[in-house]
Amino acid sequence: MQHELGTVNLKHARERLREEHYLRWMLNPQRLAPLAAMPAFADETGTTPLTEVLAGRAEEQFLAIWEHLGTVR
């Protein structure tokens, strides 16, 4: 499901995606869809600019988001 601006509604992501696919997408959207407008938030070392959250470890941050998405109703 998409919002009117064409963005993906993550509220329904866990219903539509497997965790492995979600994680691959979040780590490098252009690898899966070269024309994706979503930027990669992690660098080649697997670190995000949010170093104060889980020491910047992208995979752990994205998995925490995945877990949170499971609580959204």
PDB file of N, CA, C and O in Angstrom, chain B, residues numbered from 101:
ATOM      1  N   MET B 101       0.842  -1.177   0.000  1.00  0.00           N
ATOM      2  CA  MET B 101       0.000   0.000   0.000  1.00  0.00           C
ATOM      3  C   MET B 101       0.888   1.241   0.000  1.00  0.00           C
ATOM      4  O   MET B 101       1.878   1.304   0.729  1.00  0.00           O
ATOM      5  N   GLN B 102       0.537   2.211  -0.807  1.00  0.00           N
ATOM      6  CA  GLN B 102       1.307   3.442  -0.881  1.00  0.00           C
ATOM      7  C   GLN B 102       0.457   4.620  -0.459  1.00  0.00           C
ATOM      8  O   GLN B 102      -0.762   4.632  -0.629  1.00  0.00           O
ATOM      9  N   HIS B 103       1.138   5.614   0.097  1.00  0.00           N
ATOM     10  CA  HIS B 103       0.481   6.868   0.415  1.00  0.00           C
ATOM     11  C   HIS B 103       0.324   7.679  -0.873  1.00  0.00           C
ATOM     12  O   HIS B 103       0.885   7.316  -1.907  1.00  0.00           O
ATOM     13  N   GLU B 104      -0.430   8.763  -0.812  1.00  0.00           N
ATOM     14  CA  GLU B 104      -0.674   9.577  -1.991  1.00  0.00           C
ATOM     15  C   GLU B 104       0.592  10.167  -2.609  1.00  0.00           C
ATOM     16  O   GLU B 104       0.577  10.538  -3.783  1.00  0.00           O
ATOM     17  N   LEU B 105       1.701  10.265  -1.841  1.00  0.00           N
ATOM     18  CA  LEU B 105       2.934  10.818  -2.386  1.00  0.00           C
ATOM     19  C   LEU B 105       3.820   9.743  -3.019  1.00  0.00           C
ATOM     20  O   LEU B 105       4.935  10.039  -3.448  1.00  0.00           O
ATOM     21  N   GLY B 106       3.336   8.502  -3.082  1.00  0.00           N
ATOM     22  CA  GLY B 106       4.091   7.443  -3.722  1.00  0.00           C
ATOM     23  C   GLY B 106       5.106   6.766  -2.812  1.00  0.00           C
ATOM     24  O   GLY B 106       5.921   5.975  -3.287  1.00  0.00           O
ATOM     25  N   THR B 107       5.077   7.056  -1.527  1.00  0.00           N
ATOM     26  CA  THR B 107       5.999   6.410  -0.607  1.00  0.00           C
ATOM     27  C   THR B 107       5.404   5.104  -0.103  1.00  0.00           C
ATOM     28  O   THR B 107       4.185   4.931  -0.093  1.00  0.00           O
ATOM     29  N   VAL B 108       6.254   4.204   0.308  1.00  0.00           N
ATOM     30  CA  VAL B 108       5.811   2.919   0.835  1.00  0.00           C
ATOM     31  C   VAL B 108       5.297   3.105   2.255  1.00  0.00           C
ATOM     32  O   VAL B 108       5.936   3.771   3.070  1.00  0.00           O
ATOM     33  N   ASN B 109       4.155   2.523   2.546  1.00  0.00           N
ATOM     34  CA  ASN B 109       3.588   2.562   3.882  1.00  0.00           C
ATOM     35  C   ASN B 109       4.194   1.408   4.680  1.00  0.00           C
ATOM     36  O   ASN B 109       3.790   0.257   4.511  1.00  0.00           O
ATOM     37  N   LEU B 110       5.159   1.711   5.545  1.00  0.00           N
ATOM     38  CA  LEU B 110       5.842   0.669   6.293  1.00  0.00           C
ATOM     39  C   LEU B 110       4.955  -0.006   7.330  1.00  0.00           C
ATOM     40  O   LEU B 110       5.309  -1.057   7.863  1.00  0.00           O
ATOM     41  N   LYS B 111       3.810   0.593   7.617  1.00  0.00           N
ATOM     42  CA  LYS B 111       2.890  -0.015   8.577  1.00  0.00           C
ATOM     43  C   LYS B 111       2.532  -1.440   8.157  1.00  0.00           C
ATOM     44  O   LYS B 111       2.302  -2.299   9.008  1.00  0.00           O
ATOM     45  N   HIS B 112       2.486  -1.692   6.862  1.00  0.00           N
ATOM     46  CA  HIS B 112       2.091  -3.000   6.348  1.00  0.00           C
ATOM     47  C   HIS B 112       3.281  -3.830   5.856  1.00  0.00           C
ATOM     48  O   HIS B 112       3.086  -4.886   5.255  1.00  0.00           O
ATOM     49  N   ALA B 113       4.492  -3.373   6.101  1.00  0.00           N
ATOM     50  CA  ALA B 113       5.677  -4.052   5.576  1.00  0.00           C
ATOM     51  C   ALA B 113       5.788  -5.488   6.059  1.00  0.00           C
ATOM     52  O   ALA B 113       6.123  -6.378   5.278  1.00  0.00           O
ATOM     53  N   ARG B 114       5.515  -5.723   7.320  1.00  0.00           N
ATOM     54  CA  ARG B 114       5.676  -7.080   7.854  1.00  0.00           C
ATOM     55  C   ARG B 114       4.640  -8.045   7.294  1.00  0.00           C
ATOM     56  O   ARG B 114       4.842  -9.260   7.314  1.00  0.00           O
ATOM     57  N   GLU B 115       3.549  -7.514   6.801  1.00  0.00           N
ATOM     58  CA  GLU B 115       2.544  -8.370   6.173  1.00  0.00           C
ATOM     59  C   GLU B 115       2.978  -8.791   4.774  1.00  0.00           C
ATOM     60  O   GLU B 115       2.568  -9.843   4.285  1.00  0.00           O
ATOM     61  N   ARG B 116       3.808  -7.972   4.130  1.00  0.00           N
ATOM     62  CA  ARG B 116       4.145  -8.187   2.727  1.00  0.00           C
ATOM     63  C   ARG B 116       5.561  -8.693   2.495  1.00  0.00           C
ATOM     64  O   ARG B 116       5.838  -9.287   1.453  1.00  0.00           O
ATOM     65  N   LEU B 117       6.461  -8.468   3.445  1.00  0.00           N
ATOM     66  CA  LEU B 117       7.871  -8.776   3.230  1.00  0.00           C
ATOM     67  C   LEU B 117       8.388  -9.813   4.214  1.00  0.00           C
ATOM     68  O   LEU B 117       7.908  -9.918   5.342  1.00  0.00           O
ATOM     69  N   ARG B 118       9.366 -10.567   3.769  1.00  0.00           N
ATOM     70  CA  ARG B 118      10.116 -11.421   4.690  1.00  0.00           C
ATOM     71  C   ARG B 118      11.195 -10.554   5.332  1.00  0.00           C
ATOM     72  O   ARG B 118      11.669  -9.592   4.726  1.00  0.00           O
ATOM     73  N   GLU B 119      11.573 -10.893   6.540  1.00  0.00           N
ATOM     74  CA  GLU B 119      12.583 -10.119   7.263  1.00  0.00           C
ATOM     75  C   GLU B 119      13.879 -10.000   6.461  1.00  0.00           C
ATOM     76  O   GLU B 119      14.497  -8.936   6.440  1.00  0.00           O
ATOM     77  N   GLU B 120      14.289 -11.073   5.807  1.00  0.00           N
ATOM     78  CA  GLU B 120      15.540 -11.058   5.045  1.00  0.00           C
ATOM     79  C   GLU B 120      15.479 -10.052   3.889  1.00  0.00           C
ATOM     80  O   GLU B 120      16.448  -9.343   3.620  1.00  0.00           O
ATOM     81  N   HIS B 121      14.334 -10.002   3.216  1.00  0.00           N
ATOM     82  CA  HIS B 121      14.183  -9.074   2.102  1.00  0.00           C
ATOM     83  C   HIS B 121      14.172  -7.626   2.614  1.00  0.00           C
ATOM     84  O   HIS B 121      14.823  -6.749   2.046  1.00  0.00           O
ATOM     85  N   TYR B 122      13.433  -7.399   3.680  1.00  0.00           N
ATOM     86  CA  TYR B 122      13.398  -6.061   4.289  1.00  0.00           C
ATOM     87  C   TYR B 122      14.817  -5.606   4.635  1.00  0.00           C
ATOM     88  O   TYR B 122      15.197  -4.477   4.325  1.00  0.00           O
ATOM     89  N   LEU B 123      15.593  -6.466   5.267  1.00  0.00           N
ATOM     90  CA  LEU B 123      16.936  -6.087   5.690  1.00  0.00           C
ATOM     91  C   LEU B 123      17.827  -5.790   4.485  1.00  0.00           C
ATOM     92  O   LEU B 123      18.563  -4.803   4.493  1.00  0.00           O
ATOM     93  N   ARG B 124      17.770  -6.624   3.456  1.00  0.00           N
ATOM     94  CA  ARG B 124      18.567  -6.353   2.245  1.00  0.00           C
ATOM     95  C   ARG B 124      18.168  -5.015   1.630  1.00  0.00           C
ATOM     96  O   ARG B 124      19.028  -4.248   1.195  1.00  0.00           O
ATOM     97  N   TRP B 125      16.872  -4.737   1.593  1.00  0.00           N
ATOM     98  CA  TRP B 125      16.375  -3.474   1.036  1.00  0.00           C
ATOM     99  C   TRP B 125      16.890  -2.291   1.848  1.00  0.00           C
ATOM    100  O   TRP B 125      17.397  -1.323   1.279  1.00  0.00           O
ATOM    101  N   MET B 126      16.768  -2.358   3.152  1.00  0.00           N
ATOM    102  CA  MET B 126      17.182  -1.251   4.004  1.00  0.00           C
ATOM    103  C   MET B 126      18.679  -0.999   3.936  1.00  0.00           C
ATOM    104  O   MET B 126      19.118   0.150   3.978  1.00  0.00           O
ATOM    105  N   LEU B 127      19.466  -2.060   3.832  1.00  0.00           N
ATOM    106  CA  LEU B 127      20.917  -1.894   3.784  1.00  0.00           C
ATOM    107  C   LEU B 127      21.377  -1.272   2.466  1.00  0.00           C
ATOM    108  O   LEU B 127      22.356  -0.528   2.444  1.00  0.00           O
ATOM    109  N   ASN B 128      20.675  -1.573   1.365  1.00  0.00           N
ATOM    110  CA  ASN B 128      21.098  -1.013   0.081  1.00  0.00           C
ATOM    111  C   ASN B 128      19.953  -1.079  -0.928  1.00  0.00           C
ATOM    112  O   ASN B 128      19.896  -2.003  -1.740  1.00  0.00           O
ATOM    113  N   PRO B 129      19.036  -0.103  -0.882  1.00  0.00           N
ATOM    114  CA  PRO B 129      17.870  -0.138  -1.771  1.00  0.00           C
ATOM    115  C   PRO B 129      18.225  -0.215  -3.256  1.00  0.00           C
ATOM    116  O   PRO B 129      17.544  -0.906  -4.013  1.00  0.00           O
ATOM    117  N   GLN B 130      19.273   0.480  -3.681  1.00  0.00           N
ATOM    118  CA  GLN B 130      19.631   0.498  -5.097  1.00  0.00           C
ATOM    119  C   GLN B 130      20.140  -0.856  -5.582  1.00  0.00           C
ATOM    120  O   GLN B 130      20.075  -1.140  -6.778  1.00  0.00           O
ATOM    121  N   ARG B 131      20.643  -1.691  -4.685  1.00  0.00           N
ATOM    122  CA  ARG B 131      21.097  -3.025  -5.096  1.00  0.00           C
ATOM    123  C   ARG B 131      19.922  -3.862  -5.580  1.00  0.00           C
ATOM    124  O   ARG B 131      20.052  -4.648  -6.518  1.00  0.00           O
ATOM    125  N   LEU B 132      18.773  -3.685  -4.932  1.00  0.00           N
ATOM    126  CA  LEU B 132      17.589  -4.442  -5.320  1.00  0.00           C
ATOM    127  C   LEU B 132      16.779  -3.751  -6.406  1.00  0.00           C
ATOM    128  O   LEU B 132      16.167  -4.407  -7.249  1.00  0.00           O
ATOM    129  N   ALA B 133      16.780  -2.429  -6.383  1.00  0.00           N
ATOM    130  CA  ALA B 133      16.031  -1.642  -7.371  1.00  0.00           C
ATOM    131  C   ALA B 133      16.891  -0.440  -7.753  1.00  0.00           C
ATOM    132  O   ALA B 133      16.818   0.596  -7.093  1.00  0.00           O
ATOM    133  N   PRO B 134      17.696  -0.556  -8.793  1.00  0.00           N
ATOM    134  CA  PRO B 134      18.649   0.498  -9.154  1.00  0.00           C
ATOM    135  C   PRO B 134      18.043   1.896  -9.296  1.00  0.00           C
ATOM    136  O   PRO B 134      18.751   2.886  -9.113  1.00  0.00           O
ATOM    137  N   LEU B 135      16.774   1.997  -9.612  1.00  0.00           N
ATOM    138  CA  LEU B 135      16.147   3.309  -9.775  1.00  0.00           C
ATOM    139  C   LEU B 135      15.391   3.748  -8.520  1.00  0.00           C
ATOM    140  O   LEU B 135      14.642   4.724  -8.561  1.00  0.00           O
ATOM    141  N   ALA B 136      15.578   3.045  -7.422  1.00  0.00           N
ATOM    142  CA  ALA B 136      14.880   3.390  -6.178  1.00  0.00           C
ATOM    143  C   ALA B 136      15.248   4.798  -5.731  1.00  0.00           C
ATOM    144  O   ALA B 136      16.418   5.182  -5.737  1.00  0.00           O
ATOM    145  N   ALA B 137      14.236   5.555  -5.346  1.00  0.00           N
ATOM    146  CA  ALA B 137      14.475   6.914  -4.872  1.00  0.00           C
ATOM    147  C   ALA B 137      14.984   6.932  -3.432  1.00  0.00           C
ATOM    148  O   ALA B 137      15.542   7.932  -2.980  1.00  0.00           O
ATOM    149  N   MET B 138      14.793   5.837  -2.720  1.00  0.00           N
ATOM    150  CA  MET B 138      15.228   5.765  -1.327  1.00  0.00           C
ATOM    151  C   MET B 138      16.748   5.697  -1.262  1.00  0.00           C
ATOM    152  O   MET B 138      17.361   4.866  -1.932  1.00  0.00           O
ATOM    153  N   PRO B 139      17.355   6.559  -0.468  1.00  0.00           N
ATOM    154  CA  PRO B 139      18.815   6.509  -0.351  1.00  0.00           C
ATOM    155  C   PRO B 139      19.252   5.359   0.542  1.00  0.00           C
ATOM    156  O   PRO B 139      18.463   4.845   1.335  1.00  0.00           O
ATOM    157  N   ALA B 140      20.495   4.963   0.412  1.00  0.00           N
ATOM    158  CA  ALA B 140      21.079   3.994   1.338  1.00  0.00           C
ATOM    159  C   ALA B 140      21.476   4.760   2.598  1.00  0.00           C
ATOM    160  O   ALA B 140      22.201   5.752   2.521  1.00  0.00           O
ATOM    161  N   PHE B 141      21.011   4.311   3.736  1.00  0.00           N
ATOM    162  CA  PHE B 141      21.336   4.992   4.992  1.00  0.00           C
ATOM    163  C   PHE B 141      22.606   4.444   5.617  1.00  0.00           C
ATOM    164  O   PHE B 141      23.192   5.080   6.492  1.00  0.00           O
ATOM    165  N   ALA B 142      23.035   3.271   5.176  1.00  0.00           N
ATOM    166  CA  ALA B 142      24.249   2.655   5.711  1.00  0.00           C
ATOM    167  C   ALA B 142      25.378   2.799   4.694  1.00  0.00           C
ATOM    168  O   ALA B 142      25.154   2.763   3.484  1.00  0.00           O
ATOM    169  N   ASP B 143      26.582   2.961   5.206  1.00  0.00           N
ATOM    170  CA  ASP B 143      27.725   3.011   4.296  1.00  0.00           C
ATOM    171  C   ASP B 143      28.227   1.592   4.033  1.00  0.00           C
ATOM    172  O   ASP B 143      27.637   0.621   4.505  1.00  0.00           O
ATOM    173  N   GLU B 144      29.307   1.481   3.285  1.00  0.00           N
ATOM    174  CA  GLU B 144      29.826   0.163   2.897  1.00  0.00           C
ATOM    175  C   GLU B 144      30.323  -0.665   4.086  1.00  0.00           C
ATOM    176  O   GLU B 144      30.506  -1.876   3.959  1.00  0.00           O
ATOM    177  N   THR B 145      30.541  -0.027   5.236  1.00  0.00           N
ATOM    178  CA  THR B 145      30.966  -0.767   6.430  1.00  0.00           C
ATOM    179  C   THR B 145      29.781  -1.204   7.287  1.00  0.00           C
ATOM    180  O   THR B 145      29.960  -1.859   8.314  1.00  0.00           O
ATOM    181  N   GLY B 146      28.554  -0.835   6.858  1.00  0.00           N
ATOM    182  CA  GLY B 146      27.373  -1.204   7.631  1.00  0.00           C
ATOM    183  C   GLY B 146      27.084  -0.269   8.784  1.00  0.00           C
ATOM    184  O   GLY B 146      26.488  -0.668   9.784  1.00  0.00           O
ATOM    185  N   THR B 147      27.506   0.976   8.643  1.00  0.00           N
ATOM    186  CA  THR B 147      27.324   1.977   9.686  1.00  0.00           C
ATOM    187  C   THR B 147      26.420   3.095   9.177  1.00  0.00           C
ATOM    188  O   THR B 147      26.495   3.487   8.012  1.00  0.00           O
ATOM    189  N   THR B 148      25.570   3.601  10.058  1.00  0.00           N
ATOM    190  CA  THR B 148      24.730   4.746   9.722  1.00  0.00           C
ATOM    191  C   THR B 148      25.258   5.980  10.448  1.00  0.00           C
ATOM    192  O   THR B 148      26.066   5.860  11.369  1.00  0.00           O
ATOM    193  N   PRO B 149      24.810   7.155  10.043  1.00  0.00           N
ATOM    194  CA  PRO B 149      25.213   8.375  10.745  1.00  0.00           C
ATOM    195  C   PRO B 149      24.668   8.454  12.177  1.00  0.00           C
ATOM    196  O   PRO B 149      25.119   9.286  12.964  1.00  0.00           O
ATOM    197  N   LEU B 150      23.712   7.603  12.513  1.00  0.00           N
ATOM    198  CA  LEU B 150      23.119   7.624  13.851  1.00  0.00           C
ATOM    199  C   LEU B 150      23.968   6.795  14.814  1.00  0.00           C
ATOM    200  O   LEU B 150      23.526   5.758  15.309  1.00  0.00           O
ATOM    201  N   THR B 151      25.172   7.253  15.069  1.00  0.00           N
ATOM    202  CA  THR B 151      26.113   6.478  15.875  1.00  0.00           C
ATOM    203  C   THR B 151      25.711   6.374  17.338  1.00  0.00           C
ATOM    204  O   THR B 151      26.217   5.506  18.049  1.00  0.00           O
ATOM    205  N   GLU B 152      24.814   7.237  17.806  1.00  0.00           N
ATOM    206  CA  GLU B 152      24.370   7.160  19.196  1.00  0.00           C
ATOM    207  C   GLU B 152      23.297   6.077  19.396  1.00  0.00           C
ATOM    208  O   GLU B 152      22.950   5.751  20.531  1.00  0.00           O
ATOM    209  N   VAL B 153      22.784   5.532  18.313  1.00  0.00           N
ATOM    210  CA  VAL B 153      21.782   4.459  18.387  1.00  0.00           C
ATOM    211  C   VAL B 153      22.456   3.149  17.992  1.00  0.00           C
ATOM    212  O   VAL B 153      22.887   2.982  16.850  1.00  0.00           O
ATOM    213  N   LEU B 154      22.543   2.227  18.938  1.00  0.00           N
ATOM    214  CA  LEU B 154      23.161   0.921  18.687  1.00  0.00           C
ATOM    215  C   LEU B 154      24.534   1.063  18.030  1.00  0.00           C
ATOM    216  O   LEU B 154      24.903   0.282  17.153  1.00  0.00           O
ATOM    217  N   ALA B 155      25.276   2.069  18.471  1.00  0.00           N
ATOM    218  CA  ALA B 155      26.646   2.334  18.005  1.00  0.00           C
ATOM    219  C   ALA B 155      26.736   2.470  16.483  1.00  0.00           C
ATOM    220  O   ALA B 155      27.784   2.213  15.891  1.00  0.00           O
ATOM    221  N   GLY B 156      25.625   2.878  15.856  1.00  0.00           N
ATOM    222  CA  GLY B 156      25.625   3.097  14.410  1.00  0.00           C
ATOM    223  C   GLY B 156      25.561   1.833  13.581  1.00  0.00           C
ATOM    224  O   GLY B 156      25.671   1.901  12.357  1.00  0.00           O
ATOM    225  N   ARG B 157      25.385   0.680  14.209  1.00  0.00           N
ATOM    226  CA  ARG B 157      25.347  -0.590  13.475  1.00  0.00           C
ATOM    227  C   ARG B 157      24.020  -0.707  12.722  1.00  0.00           C
ATOM    228  O   ARG B 157      22.966  -0.941  13.314  1.00  0.00           O
ATOM    229  N   ALA B 158      24.102  -0.538  11.415  1.00  0.00           N
ATOM    230  CA  ALA B 158      22.910  -0.455  10.556  1.00  0.00           C
ATOM    231  C   ALA B 158      22.017  -1.681  10.678  1.00  0.00           C
ATOM    232  O   ALA B 158      20.803  -1.545  10.834  1.00  0.00           O
ATOM    233  N   GLU B 159      22.589  -2.859  10.611  1.00  0.00           N
ATOM    234  CA  GLU B 159      21.757  -4.057  10.641  1.00  0.00           C
ATOM    235  C   GLU B 159      20.960  -4.127  11.941  1.00  0.00           C
ATOM    236  O   GLU B 159      19.777  -4.465  11.921  1.00  0.00           O
ATOM    237  N   GLU B 160      21.588  -3.816  13.054  1.00  0.00           N
ATOM    238  CA  GLU B 160      20.877  -3.838  14.336  1.00  0.00           C
ATOM    239  C   GLU B 160      19.796  -2.754  14.388  1.00  0.00           C
ATOM    240  O   GLU B 160      18.705  -2.987  14.910  1.00  0.00           O
ATOM    241  N   GLN B 161      20.098  -1.581  13.851  1.00  0.00           N
ATOM    242  CA  GLN B 161      19.099  -0.503  13.812  1.00  0.00           C
ATOM    243  C   GLN B 161      17.897  -0.913  12.965  1.00  0.00           C
ATOM    244  O   GLN B 161      16.751  -0.720  13.370  1.00  0.00           O
ATOM    245  N   PHE B 162      18.162  -1.479  11.788  1.00  0.00           N
ATOM    246  CA  PHE B 162      17.070  -1.854  10.897  1.00  0.00           C
ATOM    247  C   PHE B 162      16.244  -3.003  11.465  1.00  0.00           C
ATOM    248  O   PHE B 162      15.029  -3.055  11.275  1.00  0.00           O
ATOM    249  N   LEU B 163      16.909  -3.929  12.166  1.00  0.00           N
ATOM    250  CA  LEU B 163      16.160  -5.010  12.802  1.00  0.00           C
ATOM    251  C   LEU B 163      15.307  -4.483  13.959  1.00  0.00           C
ATOM    252  O   LEU B 163      14.220  -5.004  14.208  1.00  0.00           O
ATOM    253  N   ALA B 164      15.778  -3.471  14.656  1.00  0.00           N
ATOM    254  CA  ALA B 164      14.971  -2.851  15.711  1.00  0.00           C
ATOM    255  C   ALA B 164      13.730  -2.196  15.107  1.00  0.00           C
ATOM    256  O   ALA B 164      12.646  -2.264  15.687  1.00  0.00           O
ATOM    257  N   ILE B 165      13.885  -1.565  13.952  1.00  0.00           N
ATOM    258  CA  ILE B 165      12.734  -0.974  13.262  1.00  0.00           C
ATOM    259  C   ILE B 165      11.771  -2.087  12.843  1.00  0.00           C
ATOM    260  O   ILE B 165      10.557  -1.943  12.987  1.00  0.00           O
ATOM    261  N   TRP B 166      12.303  -3.190  12.329  1.00  0.00           N
ATOM    262  CA  TRP B 166      11.479  -4.327  11.924  1.00  0.00           C
ATOM    263  C   TRP B 166      10.654  -4.821  13.109  1.00  0.00           C
ATOM    264  O   TRP B 166       9.458  -5.078  12.974  1.00  0.00           O
ATOM    265  N   GLU B 167      11.291  -4.954  14.265  1.00  0.00           N
ATOM    266  CA  GLU B 167      10.573  -5.408  15.454  1.00  0.00           C
ATOM    267  C   GLU B 167       9.485  -4.405  15.835  1.00  0.00           C
ATOM    268  O   GLU B 167       8.376  -4.795  16.200  1.00  0.00           O
ATOM    269  N   HIS B 168       9.803  -3.132  15.751  1.00  0.00           N
ATOM    270  CA  HIS B 168       8.798  -2.104  16.066  1.00  0.00           C
ATOM    271  C   HIS B 168       7.613  -2.178  15.097  1.00  0.00           C
ATOM    272  O   HIS B 168       6.461  -2.035  15.506  1.00  0.00           O
ATOM    273  N   LEU B 169       7.899  -2.399  13.835  1.00  0.00           N
ATOM    274  CA  LEU B 169       6.824  -2.493  12.853  1.00  0.00           C
ATOM    275  C   LEU B 169       5.852  -3.622  13.204  1.00  0.00           C
ATOM    276  O   LEU B 169       4.675  -3.564  12.845  1.00  0.00           O
ATOM    277  N   GLY B 170       6.337  -4.631  13.895  1.00  0.00           N
ATOM    278  CA  GLY B 170       5.473  -5.724  14.321  1.00  0.00           C
ATOM    279  C   GLY B 170       4.493  -5.321  15.411  1.00  0.00           C
ATOM    280  O   GLY B 170       3.543  -6.051  15.692  1.00  0.00           O
ATOM    281  N   THR B 171       4.715  -4.165  16.027  1.00  0.00           N
ATOM    282  CA  THR B 171       3.820  -3.699  17.096  1.00  0.00           C
ATOM    283  C   THR B 171       2.835  -2.656  16.601  1.00  0.00           C
ATOM    284  O   THR B 171       1.908  -2.292  17.324  1.00  0.00           O
ATOM    285  N   VAL B 172       3.019  -2.171  15.381  1.00  0.00           N
ATOM    286  CA  VAL B 172       2.140  -1.120  14.833  1.00  0.00           C
ATOM    287  C   VAL B 172       0.800  -1.723  14.433  1.00  0.00           C
ATOM    288  O   VAL B 172       0.746  -2.716  13.706  1.00  0.00           O
ATOM    289  N   ARG B 173      -0.252  -1.128  14.902  1.00  0.00           N
ATOM    290  CA  ARG B 173      -1.598  -1.615  14.573  1.00  0.00           C
ATOM    291  C   ARG B 173      -2.348  -0.581  13.779  1.00  0.00           C
ATOM    292  O   ARG B 173      -3.500  -0.804  13.407  1.00  0.00           O
TER     293      ARG B 173
END
